[in-house]
Every structure is written in structure tokens, then in C-alpha cells.
């Protein structure tokens, strides 16, 4: 079960703090899943939500 989504933000407005910028990220999920209901060999009965991976790349203003 791979429901990967990618979101690109072109020019986020950060908050300056101690010489750096902070960004607020809000992630919501509609439904979770129980691993044992999706993988027959799994004995994991925990209800899980989402796994979030954030990758930051900085491009110069002249990059497309």
C-alpha cells in the first residue's frame, strides 16, 4: 500500500528566527490503517496514521 503524494511549494513565507527561517507544516489524514489488514503475514494490530517525509531543496531564483 503505497499512497505517496508530493507537494511542491514555490515560495513559502517563513518566519525569521535566530538568523534562519521557520515554516509551519500541517498534515492531516482522513483514515489510518492496520498493517495486519493489508499484509497477511503481519501480526501488527496497531492503528497507524501517516508517515511524513519532508525534503527541502533550495533553488536559485533563475532555476525553473
N, CA, C, O and CB atoms as a CASP TS submission, in Angstrom:
PFRMAT TS
TARGET T0000
AUTHOR 0000-0000-0000
METHOD Language model
MODEL 1
PARENT N/A
ATOM      1  N   UNK     1       0.850  -1.178   0.000  1.00  0.00           N
ATOM      2  CA  UNK     1       0.000   0.000   0.000  1.00  0.00           C
ATOM      3  C   UNK     1       0.893   1.238   0.000  1.00  0.00           C
ATOM      4  O   UNK     1       1.398   1.644   1.046  1.00  0.00           O
ATOM      5  CB  UNK     1      -0.965   0.000   1.226  1.00  0.00           C
ATOM      6  N   UNK     2       1.082   1.825  -1.157  1.00  0.00           N
ATOM      7  CA  UNK     2       1.953   2.998  -1.264  1.00  0.00           C
ATOM      8  C   UNK     2       1.132   4.159  -1.794  1.00  0.00           C
ATOM      9  O   UNK     2       0.855   4.239  -2.991  1.00  0.00           O
ATOM     10  CB  UNK     2       3.183   2.716  -2.189  1.00  0.00           C
ATOM     11  N   UNK     3       0.746   5.050  -0.910  1.00  0.00           N
ATOM     12  CA  UNK     3      -0.060   6.211  -1.290  1.00  0.00           C
ATOM     13  C   UNK     3       0.783   7.463  -1.181  1.00  0.00           C
ATOM     14  O   UNK     3       0.468   8.367  -0.406  1.00  0.00           O
ATOM     15  CB  UNK     3      -1.326   6.329  -0.406  1.00  0.00           C
ATOM     16  N   UNK     4       1.829   7.516  -1.937  1.00  0.00           N
ATOM     17  CA  UNK     4       2.783   8.619  -1.859  1.00  0.00           C
ATOM     18  C   UNK     4       2.245   9.845  -2.597  1.00  0.00           C
ATOM     19  O   UNK     4       1.747   9.746  -3.718  1.00  0.00           O
ATOM     20  CB  UNK     4       4.147   8.196  -2.443  1.00  0.00           C
ATOM     21  N   UNK     5       2.356  10.986  -1.949  1.00  0.00           N
ATOM     22  CA  UNK     5       1.966  12.246  -2.564  1.00  0.00           C
ATOM     23  C   UNK     5       3.107  13.221  -2.421  1.00  0.00           C
ATOM     24  O   UNK     5       3.798  13.244  -1.402  1.00  0.00           O
ATOM     25  CB  UNK     5       0.673  12.810  -1.931  1.00  0.00           C
ATOM     26  N   UNK     6       3.302  14.022  -3.440  1.00  0.00           N
ATOM     27  CA  UNK     6       4.337  15.036  -3.406  1.00  0.00           C
ATOM     28  C   UNK     6       3.682  16.401  -3.561  1.00  0.00           C
ATOM     29  O   UNK     6       2.830  16.595  -4.427  1.00  0.00           O
ATOM     30  CB  UNK     6       5.396  14.793  -4.513  1.00  0.00           C
ATOM     31  N   UNK     7       4.079  17.329  -2.730  1.00  0.00           N
ATOM     32  CA  UNK     7       3.557  18.687  -2.791  1.00  0.00           C
ATOM     33  C   UNK     7       4.747  19.622  -2.948  1.00  0.00           C
ATOM     34  O   UNK     7       5.700  19.549  -2.173  1.00  0.00           O
ATOM     35  CB  UNK     7       2.707  19.044  -1.515  1.00  0.00           C
ATOM     36  N   UNK     8       4.700  20.492  -3.938  1.00  0.00           N
ATOM     37  CA  UNK     8       5.763  21.465  -4.169  1.00  0.00           C
ATOM     38  C   UNK     8       5.251  22.850  -3.789  1.00  0.00           C
ATOM     39  O   UNK     8       4.145  23.238  -4.164  1.00  0.00           O
ATOM     40  CB  UNK     8       6.243  21.435  -5.654  1.00  0.00           C
ATOM     41  N   UNK     9       6.051  23.576  -3.056  1.00  0.00           N
ATOM     42  CA  UNK     9       5.718  24.944  -2.671  1.00  0.00           C
ATOM     43  C   UNK     9       6.805  25.836  -3.248  1.00  0.00           C
ATOM     44  O   UNK     9       7.985  25.678  -2.934  1.00  0.00           O
ATOM     45  CB  UNK     9       5.602  25.106  -1.100  1.00  0.00           C
ATOM     46  N   UNK    10       6.399  26.773  -4.092  1.00  0.00           N
ATOM     47  CA  UNK    10       7.399  27.545  -4.820  1.00  0.00           C
ATOM     48  C   UNK    10       8.053  28.661  -4.004  1.00  0.00           C
ATOM     49  O   UNK    10       9.260  28.878  -4.111  1.00  0.00           O
ATOM     50  CB  UNK    10       6.774  28.132  -6.031  1.00  0.00           C
ATOM     51  N   UNK    11       7.285  29.355  -3.210  1.00  0.00           N
ATOM     52  CA  UNK    11       7.867  30.477  -2.487  1.00  0.00           C
ATOM     53  C   UNK    11       7.192  30.623  -1.131  1.00  0.00           C
ATOM     54  O   UNK    11       6.396  31.539  -0.924  1.00  0.00           O
ATOM     55  CB  UNK    11       7.737  31.780  -3.301  1.00  0.00           C
ATOM     56  N   UNK    12       7.510  29.719  -0.207  1.00  0.00           N
ATOM     57  CA  UNK    12       6.847  29.793   1.097  1.00  0.00           C
ATOM     58  C   UNK    12       7.266  31.020   1.888  1.00  0.00           C
ATOM     59  O   UNK    12       8.392  31.501   1.759  1.00  0.00           O
ATOM     60  CB  UNK    12       7.143  28.547   1.902  1.00  0.00           C
ATOM     61  N   UNK    13       6.371  31.510   2.689  1.00  0.00           N
ATOM     62  CA  UNK    13       6.644  32.663   3.544  1.00  0.00           C
ATOM     63  C   UNK    13       7.067  32.136   4.906  1.00  0.00           C
ATOM     64  O   UNK    13       6.235  31.617   5.651  1.00  0.00           O
ATOM     65  CB  UNK    13       5.393  33.608   3.661  1.00  0.00           C
ATOM     66  N   UNK    14       8.321  32.258   5.238  1.00  0.00           N
ATOM     67  CA  UNK    14       8.829  31.766   6.517  1.00  0.00           C
ATOM     68  C   UNK    14       8.833  32.858   7.572  1.00  0.00           C
ATOM     69  O   UNK    14       8.636  34.036   7.275  1.00  0.00           O
ATOM     70  CB  UNK    14      10.231  31.206   6.349  1.00  0.00           C
ATOM     71  N   UNK    15       9.059  32.445   8.799  1.00  0.00           N
ATOM     72  CA  UNK    15       9.179  33.369   9.920  1.00  0.00           C
ATOM     73  C   UNK    15      10.651  33.409  10.315  1.00  0.00           C
ATOM     74  O   UNK    15      11.247  32.373  10.611  1.00  0.00           O
ATOM     75  CB  UNK    15       8.265  32.939  11.134  1.00  0.00           C
ATOM     76  N   UNK    16      11.229  34.589  10.319  1.00  0.00           N
ATOM     77  CA  UNK    16      12.649  34.719  10.655  1.00  0.00           C
ATOM     78  C   UNK    16      12.837  34.515  12.153  1.00  0.00           C
ATOM     79  O   UNK    16      12.142  35.121  12.968  1.00  0.00           O
ATOM     80  CB  UNK    16      13.200  36.105  10.219  1.00  0.00           C
ATOM     81  N   UNK    17      13.797  33.643  12.504  1.00  0.00           N
ATOM     82  CA  UNK    17      14.085  33.348  13.894  1.00  0.00           C
ATOM     83  C   UNK    17      15.539  32.960  14.036  1.00  0.00           C
ATOM     84  O   UNK    17      15.988  31.995  13.417  1.00  0.00           O
ATOM     85  CB  UNK    17      13.173  32.236  14.422  1.00  0.00           C
ATOM     86  N   UNK    18      16.279  33.694  14.839  1.00  0.00           N
ATOM     87  CA  UNK    18      17.699  33.439  15.095  1.00  0.00           C
ATOM     88  C   UNK    18      18.510  33.272  13.816  1.00  0.00           C
ATOM     89  O   UNK    18      19.333  32.362  13.714  1.00  0.00           O
ATOM     90  CB  UNK    18      17.853  32.206  15.950  1.00  0.00           C
ATOM     91  N   UNK    19      18.283  34.138  12.852  1.00  0.00           N
ATOM     92  CA  UNK    19      19.053  34.114  11.613  1.00  0.00           C
ATOM     93  C   UNK    19      18.612  33.054  10.614  1.00  0.00           C
ATOM     94  O   UNK    19      19.248  32.893   9.573  1.00  0.00           O
ATOM     95  CB  UNK    19      20.480  33.906  11.930  1.00  0.00           C
ATOM     96  N   UNK    20      17.555  32.339  10.904  1.00  0.00           N
ATOM     97  CA  UNK    20      17.023  31.314   9.997  1.00  0.00           C
ATOM     98  C   UNK    20      15.544  31.541   9.782  1.00  0.00           C
ATOM     99  O   UNK    20      14.963  32.463  10.355  1.00  0.00           O
ATOM    100  CB  UNK    20      17.272  29.894  10.551  1.00  0.00           C
ATOM    101  N   UNK    21      14.934  30.711   8.963  1.00  0.00           N
ATOM    102  CA  UNK    21      13.504  30.810   8.729  1.00  0.00           C
ATOM    103  C   UNK    21      12.810  29.559   9.228  1.00  0.00           C
ATOM    104  O   UNK    21      13.313  28.449   9.051  1.00  0.00           O
ATOM    105  CB  UNK    21      13.208  31.032   7.243  1.00  0.00           C
ATOM    106  N   UNK    22      11.659  29.735   9.848  1.00  0.00           N
ATOM    107  CA  UNK    22      10.818  28.633  10.300  1.00  0.00           C
ATOM    108  C   UNK    22       9.591  28.563   9.410  1.00  0.00           C
ATOM    109  O   UNK    22       9.094  29.593   8.952  1.00  0.00           O
ATOM    110  CB  UNK    22      10.413  28.803  11.793  1.00  0.00           C
ATOM    111  N   UNK    23       9.103  27.368   9.165  1.00  0.00           N
ATOM    112  CA  UNK    23       7.925  27.169   8.331  1.00  0.00           C
ATOM    113  C   UNK    23       6.949  26.268   9.059  1.00  0.00           C
ATOM    114  O   UNK    23       7.348  25.285   9.684  1.00  0.00           O
ATOM    115  CB  UNK    23       8.306  26.568   6.959  1.00  0.00           C
ATOM    116  N   UNK    24       5.702  26.594   8.981  1.00  0.00           N
ATOM    117  CA  UNK    24       4.645  25.803   9.603  1.00  0.00           C
ATOM    118  C   UNK    24       4.138  24.780   8.586  1.00  0.00           C
ATOM    119  O   UNK    24       3.796  25.141   7.461  1.00  0.00           O
ATOM    120  CB  UNK    24       3.479  26.718  10.110  1.00  0.00           C
ATOM    121  N   UNK    25       4.090  23.529   8.973  1.00  0.00           N
ATOM    122  CA  UNK    25       3.596  22.468   8.099  1.00  0.00           C
ATOM    123  C   UNK    25       2.454  21.771   8.820  1.00  0.00           C
ATOM    124  O   UNK    25       2.610  21.345   9.965  1.00  0.00           O
ATOM    125  CB  UNK    25       4.733  21.453   7.718  1.00  0.00           C
ATOM    126  N   UNK    26       1.320  21.653   8.170  1.00  0.00           N
ATOM    127  CA  UNK    26       0.152  20.993   8.741  1.00  0.00           C
ATOM    128  C   UNK    26      -0.194  19.787   7.866  1.00  0.00           C
ATOM    129  O   UNK    26      -0.449  19.936   6.671  1.00  0.00           O
ATOM    130  CB  UNK    26      -1.062  21.981   8.852  1.00  0.00           C
ATOM    131  N   UNK    27      -0.202  18.604   8.458  1.00  0.00           N
ATOM    132  CA  UNK    27      -0.525  17.387   7.726  1.00  0.00           C
ATOM    133  C   UNK    27      -1.722  16.740   8.399  1.00  0.00           C
ATOM    134  O   UNK    27      -1.715  16.529   9.612  1.00  0.00           O
ATOM    135  CB  UNK    27       0.691  16.408   7.674  1.00  0.00           C
ATOM    136  N   UNK    28      -2.748  16.424   7.623  1.00  0.00           N
ATOM    137  CA  UNK    28      -3.929  15.747   8.148  1.00  0.00           C
ATOM    138  C   UNK    28      -4.168  14.466   7.359  1.00  0.00           C
ATOM    139  O   UNK    28      -3.896  14.401   6.160  1.00  0.00           O
ATOM    140  CB  UNK    28      -5.174  16.673   8.087  1.00  0.00           C
ATOM    141  N   UNK    29      -4.673  13.465   8.035  1.00  0.00           N
ATOM    142  CA  UNK    29      -5.012  12.235   7.347  1.00  0.00           C
ATOM    143  C   UNK    29      -6.508  11.974   7.502  1.00  0.00           C
ATOM    144  O   UNK    29      -7.104  12.325   8.521  1.00  0.00           O
ATOM    145  CB  UNK    29      -4.180  11.046   7.893  1.00  0.00           C
ATOM    146  N   UNK    30      -7.110  11.357   6.485  1.00  0.00           N
ATOM    147  CA  UNK    30      -8.542  11.050   6.533  1.00  0.00           C
ATOM    148  C   UNK    30      -8.812   9.721   7.219  1.00  0.00           C
ATOM    149  O   UNK    30      -9.764   9.591   7.989  1.00  0.00           O
ATOM    150  CB  UNK    30      -9.123  11.031   5.129  1.00  0.00           C
ATOM    151  N   UNK    31      -7.977   8.743   6.937  1.00  0.00           N
ATOM    152  CA  UNK    31      -8.140   7.422   7.545  1.00  0.00           C
ATOM    153  C   UNK    31      -6.767   6.843   7.831  1.00  0.00           C
ATOM    154  O   UNK    31      -5.790   7.181   7.164  1.00  0.00           O
ATOM    155  CB  UNK    31      -8.959   6.470   6.624  1.00  0.00           C
ATOM    156  N   UNK    32      -6.699   5.989   8.805  1.00  0.00           N
ATOM    157  CA  UNK    32      -5.468   5.285   9.100  1.00  0.00           C
ATOM    158  C   UNK    32      -5.566   3.877   8.540  1.00  0.00           C
ATOM    159  O   UNK    32      -6.437   3.586   7.720  1.00  0.00           O
ATOM    160  CB  UNK    32      -5.188   5.260  10.622  1.00  0.00           C
ATOM    161  N   UNK    33      -4.674   3.007   8.982  1.00  0.00           N
ATOM    162  CA  UNK    33      -4.758   1.621   8.549  1.00  0.00           C
ATOM    163  C   UNK    33      -4.155   0.726   9.625  1.00  0.00           C
ATOM    164  O   UNK    33      -3.389   1.180  10.475  1.00  0.00           O
ATOM    165  CB  UNK    33      -4.036   1.416   7.191  1.00  0.00           C
ATOM    166  N   UNK    34      -4.512  -0.538   9.574  1.00  0.00           N
ATOM    167  CA  UNK    34      -3.966  -1.544  10.472  1.00  0.00           C
ATOM    168  C   UNK    34      -3.140  -2.489   9.611  1.00  0.00           C
ATOM    169  O   UNK    34      -3.690  -3.154   8.734  1.00  0.00           O
ATOM    170  CB  UNK    34      -5.102  -2.311  11.262  1.00  0.00           C
ATOM    171  N   UNK    35      -1.819  -2.564   9.842  1.00  0.00           N
ATOM    172  CA  UNK    35      -0.937  -3.337   8.973  1.00  0.00           C
ATOM    173  C   UNK    35      -1.404  -4.773   8.714  1.00  0.00           C
ATOM    174  O   UNK    35      -1.313  -5.251   7.584  1.00  0.00           O
ATOM    175  CB  UNK    35       0.427  -3.369   9.569  1.00  0.00           C
ATOM    176  N   UNK    36      -1.901  -5.464   9.742  1.00  0.00           N
ATOM    177  CA  UNK    36      -2.318  -6.860   9.560  1.00  0.00           C
ATOM    178  C   UNK    36      -3.510  -7.002   8.616  1.00  0.00           C
ATOM    179  O   UNK    36      -3.761  -8.096   8.109  1.00  0.00           O
ATOM    180  CB  UNK    36      -2.664  -7.473  10.903  1.00  0.00           C
ATOM    181  N   UNK    37      -4.238  -5.934   8.374  1.00  0.00           N
ATOM    182  CA  UNK    37      -5.362  -5.985   7.435  1.00  0.00           C
ATOM    183  C   UNK    37      -4.904  -5.814   5.986  1.00  0.00           C
ATOM    184  O   UNK    37      -5.674  -6.058   5.057  1.00  0.00           O
ATOM    185  CB  UNK    37      -6.386  -4.908   7.783  1.00  0.00           C
ATOM    186  N   UNK    38      -3.654  -5.395   5.795  1.00  0.00           N
ATOM    187  CA  UNK    38      -3.121  -5.165   4.445  1.00  0.00           C
ATOM    188  C   UNK    38      -2.015  -6.142   4.064  1.00  0.00           C
ATOM    189  O   UNK    38      -1.756  -6.356   2.880  1.00  0.00           O
ATOM    190  CB  UNK    38      -2.596  -3.756   4.336  1.00  0.00           C
ATOM    191  N   UNK    39      -1.364  -6.733   5.061  1.00  0.00           N
ATOM    192  CA  UNK    39      -0.289  -7.692   4.812  1.00  0.00           C
ATOM    193  C   UNK    39      -0.602  -8.958   5.599  1.00  0.00           C
ATOM    194  O   UNK    39      -0.600  -8.945   6.830  1.00  0.00           O
ATOM    195  CB  UNK    39       1.114  -7.105   5.213  1.00  0.00           C
ATOM    196  N   UNK    40      -0.868 -10.041   4.893  1.00  0.00           N
ATOM    197  CA  UNK    40      -1.299 -11.287   5.535  1.00  0.00           C
ATOM    198  C   UNK    40      -0.307 -11.793   6.582  1.00  0.00           C
ATOM    199  O   UNK    40      -0.728 -12.337   7.603  1.00  0.00           O
ATOM    200  CB  UNK    40      -1.509 -12.355   4.487  1.00  0.00           C
ATOM    201  N   UNK    41       0.986 -11.630   6.359  1.00  0.00           N
ATOM    202  CA  UNK    41       1.992 -12.148   7.287  1.00  0.00           C
ATOM    203  C   UNK    41       2.214 -11.253   8.512  1.00  0.00           C
ATOM    204  O   UNK    41       2.942 -11.634   9.429  1.00  0.00           O
ATOM    205  CB  UNK    41       3.297 -12.329   6.561  1.00  0.00           C
ATOM    206  N   UNK    42       1.600 -10.078   8.534  1.00  0.00           N
ATOM    207  CA  UNK    42       1.802  -9.139   9.637  1.00  0.00           C
ATOM    208  C   UNK    42       0.914  -9.493  10.827  1.00  0.00           C
ATOM    209  O   UNK    42      -0.252  -9.852  10.660  1.00  0.00           O
ATOM    210  CB  UNK    42       1.518  -7.703   9.176  1.00  0.00           C
ATOM    211  N   UNK    43       1.484  -9.387  12.035  1.00  0.00           N
ATOM    212  CA  UNK    43       0.696  -9.570  13.253  1.00  0.00           C
ATOM    213  C   UNK    43       0.498  -8.236  13.963  1.00  0.00           C
ATOM    214  O   UNK    43       0.057  -8.194  15.111  1.00  0.00           O
ATOM    215  CB  UNK    43       1.379 -10.580  14.195  1.00  0.00           C
ATOM    216  N   UNK    44       0.822  -7.163  13.282  1.00  0.00           N
ATOM    217  CA  UNK    44       0.737  -5.814  13.840  1.00  0.00           C
ATOM    218  C   UNK    44      -0.701  -5.326  13.780  1.00  0.00           C
ATOM    219  O   UNK    44      -1.226  -5.067  12.697  1.00  0.00           O
ATOM    220  CB  UNK    44       1.672  -4.842  13.083  1.00  0.00           C
ATOM    221  N   UNK    45      -1.341  -5.199  14.934  1.00  0.00           N
ATOM    222  CA  UNK    45      -2.758  -4.793  15.012  1.00  0.00           C
ATOM    223  C   UNK    45      -2.919  -3.321  15.390  1.00  0.00           C
ATOM    224  O   UNK    45      -4.033  -2.860  15.638  1.00  0.00           O
ATOM    225  CB  UNK    45      -3.500  -5.663  16.029  1.00  0.00           C
ATOM    226  N   UNK    46      -1.801  -2.581  15.434  1.00  0.00           N
ATOM    227  CA  UNK    46      -1.885  -1.170  15.830  1.00  0.00           C
ATOM    228  C   UNK    46      -2.543  -0.333  14.741  1.00  0.00           C
ATOM    229  O   UNK    46      -2.238  -0.504  13.561  1.00  0.00           O
ATOM    230  CB  UNK    46      -0.488  -0.617  16.144  1.00  0.00           C
ATOM    231  N   UNK    47      -3.442   0.569  15.125  1.00  0.00           N
ATOM    232  CA  UNK    47      -3.967   1.520  14.141  1.00  0.00           C
ATOM    233  C   UNK    47      -2.903   2.600  13.890  1.00  0.00           C
ATOM    234  O   UNK    47      -2.456   3.267  14.823  1.00  0.00           O
ATOM    235  CB  UNK    47      -5.320   2.164  14.637  1.00  0.00           C
ATOM    236  N   UNK    48      -2.509   2.761  12.641  1.00  0.00           N
ATOM    237  CA  UNK    48      -1.469   3.719  12.285  1.00  0.00           C
ATOM    238  C   UNK    48      -2.056   4.838  11.440  1.00  0.00           C
ATOM    239  O   UNK    48      -3.095   4.661  10.805  1.00  0.00           O
ATOM    240  CB  UNK    48      -0.322   3.024  11.535  1.00  0.00           C
ATOM    241  N   UNK    49      -1.408   5.962  11.431  1.00  0.00           N
ATOM    242  CA  UNK    49      -1.855   7.113  10.654  1.00  0.00           C
ATOM    243  C   UNK    49      -1.019   7.286   9.415  1.00  0.00           C
ATOM    244  O   UNK    49      -1.198   6.560   8.437  1.00  0.00           O
ATOM    245  CB  UNK    49      -1.807   8.376  11.489  1.00  0.00           C
ATOM    246  N   UNK    50      -0.110   8.233   9.439  1.00  0.00           N
ATOM    247  CA  UNK    50       0.683   8.546   8.256  1.00  0.00           C
ATOM    248  C   UNK    50       2.163   8.607   8.606  1.00  0.00           C
ATOM    249  O   UNK    50       2.540   8.821   9.758  1.00  0.00           O
ATOM    250  CB  UNK    50       0.228   9.872   7.637  1.00  0.00           C
ATOM    251  N   UNK    51       2.983   8.417   7.597  1.00  0.00           N
ATOM    252  CA  UNK    51       4.418   8.619   7.694  1.00  0.00           C
ATOM    253  C   UNK    51       4.710   9.828   6.814  1.00  0.00           C
ATOM    254  O   UNK    51       4.338   9.858   5.641  1.00  0.00           O
ATOM    255  CB  UNK    51       5.246   7.329   7.248  1.00  0.00           C
ATOM    256  N   UNK    52       5.371  10.810   7.381  1.00  0.00           N
ATOM    257  CA  UNK    52       5.646  12.041   6.643  1.00  0.00           C
ATOM    258  C   UNK    52       7.153  12.192   6.491  1.00  0.00           C
ATOM    259  O   UNK    52       7.905  12.106   7.462  1.00  0.00           O
ATOM    260  CB  UNK    52       5.030  13.282   7.363  1.00  0.00           C
ATOM    261  N   UNK    53       7.571  12.415   5.265  1.00  0.00           N
ATOM    262  CA  UNK    53       8.983  12.674   4.978  1.00  0.00           C
ATOM    263  C   UNK    53       9.053  14.037   4.301  1.00  0.00           C
ATOM    264  O   UNK    53       8.383  14.273   3.295  1.00  0.00           O
ATOM    265  CB  UNK    53       9.621  11.538   4.071  1.00  0.00           C
ATOM    266  N   UNK    54       9.858  14.923   4.850  1.00  0.00           N
ATOM    267  CA  UNK    54       9.978  16.269   4.294  1.00  0.00           C
ATOM    268  C   UNK    54      11.368  16.419   3.706  1.00  0.00           C
ATOM    269  O   UNK    54      12.376  16.202   4.378  1.00  0.00           O
ATOM    270  CB  UNK    54       9.707  17.361   5.377  1.00  0.00           C
ATOM    271  N   UNK    55      11.398  16.793   2.448  1.00  0.00           N
ATOM    272  CA  UNK    55      12.670  17.015   1.757  1.00  0.00           C
ATOM    273  C   UNK    55      12.713  18.468   1.322  1.00  0.00           C
ATOM    274  O   UNK    55      11.789  18.960   0.675  1.00  0.00           O
ATOM    275  CB  UNK    55      12.840  16.051   0.529  1.00  0.00           C
ATOM    276  N   UNK    56      13.776  19.141   1.675  1.00  0.00           N
ATOM    277  CA  UNK    56      13.906  20.558   1.349  1.00  0.00           C
ATOM    278  C   UNK    56      14.971  20.713   0.295  1.00  0.00           C
ATOM    279  O   UNK    56      16.074  20.182   0.425  1.00  0.00           O
ATOM    280  CB  UNK    56      14.246  21.400   2.600  1.00  0.00           C
ATOM    281  N   UNK    57      14.639  21.442  -0.751  1.00  0.00           N
ATOM    282  CA  UNK    57      15.655  21.786  -1.763  1.00  0.00           C
ATOM    283  C   UNK    57      15.531  23.267  -2.052  1.00  0.00           C
ATOM    284  O   UNK    57      14.429  23.798  -2.188  1.00  0.00           O
ATOM    285  CB  UNK    57      15.484  20.936  -3.084  1.00  0.00           C
ATOM    286  N   UNK    58      16.643  23.909  -2.142  1.00  0.00           N
ATOM    287  CA  UNK    58      16.664  25.349  -2.386  1.00  0.00           C
ATOM    288  C   UNK    58      17.248  25.570  -3.781  1.00  0.00           C
ATOM    289  O   UNK    58      18.345  25.110  -4.099  1.00  0.00           O
ATOM    290  CB  UNK    58      17.501  26.114  -1.284  1.00  0.00           C
ATOM    291  N   UNK    59      16.494  26.274  -4.588  1.00  0.00           N
ATOM    292  CA  UNK    59      16.942  26.586  -5.949  1.00  0.00           C
ATOM    293  C   UNK    59      17.120  28.091  -6.063  1.00  0.00           C
ATOM    294  O   UNK    59      16.429  28.869  -5.406  1.00  0.00           O
ATOM    295  CB  UNK    59      15.927  26.061  -7.021  1.00  0.00           C
ATOM    296  N   UNK    60      18.055  28.478  -6.905  1.00  0.00           N
ATOM    297  CA  UNK    60      18.254  29.903  -7.115  1.00  0.00           C
ATOM    298  C   UNK    60      17.054  30.465  -7.876  1.00  0.00           C
ATOM    299  O   UNK    60      16.375  29.717  -8.580  1.00  0.00           O
ATOM    300  CB  UNK    60      19.580  30.173  -7.886  1.00  0.00           C
ATOM    301  N   UNK    61      16.781  31.752  -7.751  1.00  0.00           N
ATOM    302  CA  UNK    61      15.624  32.362  -8.429  1.00  0.00           C
ATOM    303  C   UNK    61      15.621  32.155  -9.931  1.00  0.00           C
ATOM    304  O   UNK    61      14.551  32.187 -10.538  1.00  0.00           O
ATOM    305  CB  UNK    61      15.584  33.833  -8.143  1.00  0.00           C
ATOM    306  N   UNK    62      16.777  31.942 -10.562  1.00  0.00           N
ATOM    307  CA  UNK    62      16.816  31.778 -12.011  1.00  0.00           C
ATOM    308  C   UNK    62      16.493  30.342 -12.447  1.00  0.00           C
ATOM    309  O   UNK    62      16.310  30.086 -13.637  1.00  0.00           O
ATOM    310  CB  UNK    62      18.182  32.177 -12.534  1.00  0.00           C
ATOM    311  N   UNK    63      16.421  29.384 -11.469  1.00  0.00           N
ATOM    312  CA  UNK    63      16.100  27.997 -11.817  1.00  0.00           C
ATOM    313  C   UNK    63      14.619  27.876 -12.136  1.00  0.00           C
ATOM    314  O   UNK    63      13.800  28.577 -11.541  1.00  0.00           O
ATOM    315  CB  UNK    63      16.485  27.033 -10.667  1.00  0.00           C
ATOM    316  N   UNK    64      14.261  26.993 -13.071  1.00  0.00           N
ATOM    317  CA  UNK    64      12.822  26.810 -13.380  1.00  0.00           C
ATOM    318  C   UNK    64      12.092  26.093 -12.279  1.00  0.00           C
ATOM    319  O   UNK    64      10.887  25.864 -12.384  1.00  0.00           O
ATOM    320  CB  UNK    64      12.646  26.039 -14.676  1.00  0.00           C
TER
END
